[in-house]
Amino acid sequence: MKKTLFSLLASLLCIGAAAQAVPASTNVPTKEYPCVDAQGRATFQIEAPTATDVQVDICNVKYPMTKNADGVWQVTTDPLVVGFHYYALLVDGVRVNDPNSETFYGCSQQTSGIEIPETPEEAAYYTYNKDIAHGQVRECQYWSEIEQQVRTCYVYTPAEYETSNASYPVLYLQHGMGEDQRGWHEQGHMANIMDNSIAAGKSVPMIVVMDYGNCGYGFGAKAGESMMEFGASFYPVLLQDIIPYIEKTFRVKTDRWNRAMAGLSWGGHQTFDVALTHLDLFAWMGTFSGAIFNMPGTDFKTLYNGAFADADAFNKQVGYLFMGMGSEENFGANTFVKTLNDMGINATYYESPGTAHEWLTWRRCLNEFIPHIFRK
């Protein structure tokens, strides 16, 4: 079918001078849509001539699309906040991925994603810098004795790893609920953050391990699973399978002062569950929008097998405890840190301005966290 003049003009929207719109960096090759204009508005387009109702769903905000004479649906959103957003198309009530976009594992499934760019200056810390040395991210398979199956992890090695005989400290970095071991590498731009921070002399060279936290589905998806059981099957895998595999396969330092753990959202919950109850193994820890739940009136001295009971002992054992979150979310990291500080425990709170429970918060948290670890 030949395109009408209307549809041809519409197809130029993303490169029109007036709109100042450019294809999203998350598009598949050659695709102009979705595109993002200077105000952060995204324009989506899909060809679905037999559909009767099509919408774009961005984090549960739905935008109805309009169909032209050629069966091409299109909509321009309100200005979106900067950062990474999961989204989907609703075609006659059926949720589908956008064929124009790359997909990412999030929201417990492979789904479309779009990056609303910050200014180059704001994004510099997670942007590839051609003028510095770069590390590698390897996809590694190993056998889990605990689960009796093959597992996959991603391992970042710093730029100097290939040309050095040195051993390095290790950060075990966890994703959140409904995501998996690919999240920090793909959505989080972890390697760029590490490369830029290390090259600037802000962080010591380190190895980063990203493994599946056994929480890649929404809580409640498994019948009868309690909240405390959710993702807890990962703990013995980390301690008995992953750490031994990493220490056998890579040149790493193996004492507690050279082992750290951090995670976002439920990965933050897992971090405290593991690191605070194994202070013989971990000396550095961080939560980014950590899902840390405590009932009102909880005696903090009883938490995590009494890890906080003796402030002086804790401060001698733990080199850095970090808790961060976005200013637009309410995960309680600020009040948790205040309580610890009032008890005499060294803990640091960071607030990401203008962000919520999202990857931009977690990129910023990682960037703030890593300069302070492995410094003792």
Secondary structure, 3 states (H helix, E strand, C coil): CCCCHHHHHHHCHHHCCCCCCEECCCECCCCCCCEECCCCCEEEEEECCCCCCEEEEECCEEEECEECCCCEEEEECCCCCCEEEEEEEEECCEEECCCCECEEEECCEEEEEEEECCCHHHHHHHCCCCCCCCCEEEEEEEEECCCCEEEEEEEEECHHHHHCCCCECEEEEECCCCCCCCHHHHCCCHHHHHHHHHHCCCCCCCEEEEECCCCCCCCCCCCCCCCCCCCCCHHHHHHHHHHHHHHHHCCECCCHHHEEEEEECHHHHHHHHHHCCCCCCCCEEEEECCCCCCCCCCCHHHHHHHCCCCHHHHHHHCCEEEEEEECCCCCCHHHHHHHHHHCCCCCEEEEECCCCCCHHHHHHHHHHHHHHCCCC
